[in-house]
């Protein structure tokens, strides 16, 4: 539904995983530690980015491609192999950098939204006894 | 493979199916016109909304997946829908009447006096009656609204239950991702089915790309259909209602007032404040909100609870330290999220189109920054009176605020670039005003110099009304279509 599995969304999923950002999320946020939650997060982030206007998408993809380099510059380790403490430190450093602050906030917002609000909907009818 | 365009003859063509386009579709159909409605987004049923997760609906119903940025200092997140029924599918179903003071101010600025309160108010009364507007009292849950209302009373501040167009609201708290019970009277379940019953046809998944015109008459509309094929509509009359971004982009792409359309876009800004209470609030229970504090509406400031969901809360906290996010999500039953709506004075604009998509910029002014600080101060005072023990201001780098002294210190330090702002109300991008005052449309909603083209959505409003604009948009649209029907 809604472009989730389009070629563009799949390419963005790969770009996200390659960037190491999902590893940072899983190491930093309890809500994204569970593998199914992380999968929902990545899928929603990639599918949302795939729907963004081209100019914004290109900017975000460029920032994602540069993320491993930027992360290494502030932590001297790769986001794929850093310890949880390093992951948090690296994210914290990059959140304070102009440019990356907006990109990280936007992508992390999509990830948290996808993980926490991406599950099956609530029942169609309120539970018995509920006041309507 | 390139396909040759195929032609479709039609009488009245409505581009867009939101609050403005739906009015045009229904009123023209009622007058016996053969109506075709083009909608870029999909048609989504109530059953589909009920079966989808909020994240799926966000991607399916919102333009750009809900992630459009208005560039500037700071970047503002902008949201609007792209679905049959337009933004009425994902809004709160609020219906407020524009005030006589706002309409008088618009009349003075625009040079057109025909849209003052007696005219617009009568149209509003008709809309209110047709959609079955109610005063939404507290339902099961809505503890955040109850706290806000009691706090307002303790301060002697004015508050009100919202006016909403719902029939049997089940308080499912999913207004922003489409009502799963069909209670909200969006255009998709009200005006549009009525128009279809009168013969109107809705073509979903069709994107209008360009108006073909000469000597002030639109002779064709070039579009792309749901299968990606080019199609050319040949209408007698066109009503453009593609929204505050879509309509000016269409006009500019068609060389219709390309130097003025979209050069000025009015926004309402939303500040989001997360408040922690010592008691359980369980703000996910209940309808969107059932109390709005209007004490400072004269300053363009309104305060109300937000449509809280776990994901929405996580997204609002995303700029903060992960440990803080974890800690807050752990105590989310004690949290409420509150929206402070502010009318922005500095205009935004559509600066360019890149890859077919508009690039938006804003020019927030020092006066806006001052108003945001004032609005946050008033919100904080209200929330502490409501029993909040800690506030997280809309700046990720700022720590929790525990009293009014903290709030003062925050307001003294916050810089324009620090605000984290959201807007879901864009307006006035093709305003109805005399050309020498920057207007794009005349008093009948026609772009100056055009005879069979009308604009009847949020873009035609002369400014930002300072309230949820659906009622104002629909009232204007009824008047514009009414004048057209009287003239033919």
Interface residues (C-beta under 8 A of the other chain):
Chain A: X1 X2 X3 X4 X28 X29 X30 X31 X40 X44 X47 X48 X49 X50 X51 X52 X53 X54 X55 X56 X88 X91 X92 X95 X96 X101 X102 X104 X105 X106 X108 X109 X110 X111 X112 X113 X114 X115 X116 X117 X118 X119 X120 X121 X122 X124 X126 X130 X131 X132
Chain B: X50 X51 X52 X53 X54 X55 X56 X58 X59 X60 X64 X65 X66 X67 X68 X69 X75 X77 X139 X140 X168 X170 X171 X172 X180 X309 X310 X311 X312 X313 X314 X315 X316 X317 X318 X319 X321 X322 X323 X325 X326 X329 X330 X354 X355 X356 X357 X358 X359 X396 X397 X420
